[in-house]
Each structure stands twice: as structure tokens, then as C-alpha cells.
């Protein structure tokens, strides 16, 4: 599946989760009161910092989240799937609360300026993670690829020991990716996918820079926060 299709998958998961979060009943909010309070405390802490420091922290937090999602994506794509669904649900839930307590204009002022950059970055990064993670799953499931990987491991004692060591350190899915890089038949597939998705990941990280700057310098002014 090409990258464009993964973009559609990421958007679908995020939007569906956002709608679910929006439609959550009122008593659900009370169950998440502690989590929401923690988010409010974090926002208050960031707001008390100088804008430049705030921008750096926001960028670092978002960048680390995207990088971890990409690196851990070979583990059944759990991280990108969780990131898309959890963040979508939180955005929907918090948006409904803000509109109820404040107004739609207040919500748009708080989300739109930096969201123009941050949301595309998030979708691009998670789509790249889904695409890369799927490669590991296909290499394990697909019979032809699996036979190539097994033959690579069996080539000599060194490969056997390497595979065993990697299995205990990074697990079966990351071991599959690394072993695939040892054999030309699978190396070309893995490297083509990695190069393409790494490029999109770098674009996503680049978009997080203006998003963090806007959130730190512009959004507080629009919301009237001193």
C-alpha cells in the first residue's frame, strides 16, 4: 500500500476517534477528571514559562512522541494506532468541553493557528509509522519473505547468534527488520520503505517547529492569556 493510502487510514482513525470522544457521555468526563486536571496543570506550567522555553518544550514533546511511534511501529503498529485513536478521542472530548464552558470561537482560537501545522505533521508522521511497521508484519507473515529471512539466519553461526541476541534485546519484529537488511532480496524492500517514510517523518518534524512557535507566542495572545 502506498503512502497516500496510509495518510487516508491515519485521517480515518483520527477523525473517527475524535467523533467518539466528542460523543462521549457527560459521566465519562468525570471518570477522566484526574487526567484532564493533569493536562490543565501541564498547560498552566507551560504558560508560566518564557515563550521561547515553552516553544522548545512543546516541540521536544511532540517530536519525541512521533519518533517513538515510528521506531516502535514494527511492534504490530500498536504505537501509531494508539497515538491516532487516543489523541483523536482526547481532542474530541476536550473540544466538546471547551465549547460547552467557553465558546466555539475560543476553541478555534486555541486550536487552529498551530493546528494548521501540527495536525498535518501528526498525520504524516503516524502514516509513515504505520507504513514502516507494516513492513515488519508482512516480512513475518508472507511465506516468500519468511523463507528468505530463515535462510539468511541459517547461513552461518554468526547470523544465528545475531538473530538470537537481537530477539532478546529488541524482540521479533525489530529483529525481522534487521535480519531483512542482511539479505538483498528483502533489503531492497525494507530500505525503499524506510527511505520514503523517513523523508516524510523529517517533513513532519519540520512542521512541528512553526506549530510550537505559534502555540507559544501567538495562541496565548489570541486567548487573552497574560
Helices and strands as residue ranges (DSSP letters): H 3-23, H 26-31, H 33-47, H 51-71, H 78-101, H 104-141, H 143-153, H 157-180, H 184-217, H 219-222
